[in-house]
Amino acid sequence: MIRMHKVQGVIYHVLRGCLVYDYEYQVLEEELGKYGIPIIRVESDYNEEDVEQLRIRIEAFIELIKLKDYRR
């Protein structure tokens, strides 16, 4: 599915304080690493105060993906 949908990166959202989903991150990171696909973990509780920090991190992540594609 990764190849079929041409996945270039994954944003993994974790609801703050919800450890159940946080445990899956490491396995997902390892599997995506096998394909050379970057992943970013963001944590929030849908609070308005998180918006700016998330925007900056996601924009940087997108730039990383663009740089990776440029180097190919």
Buried (B, 14 or more C-beta within 10 A) or exposed (E): EEEEEEEEBBBBEBEEEEEEEBEEEEEBBEEBEEEEBBBBBBBBEEEEEBEEEBEEBBEEBBEEBEEBEEEE
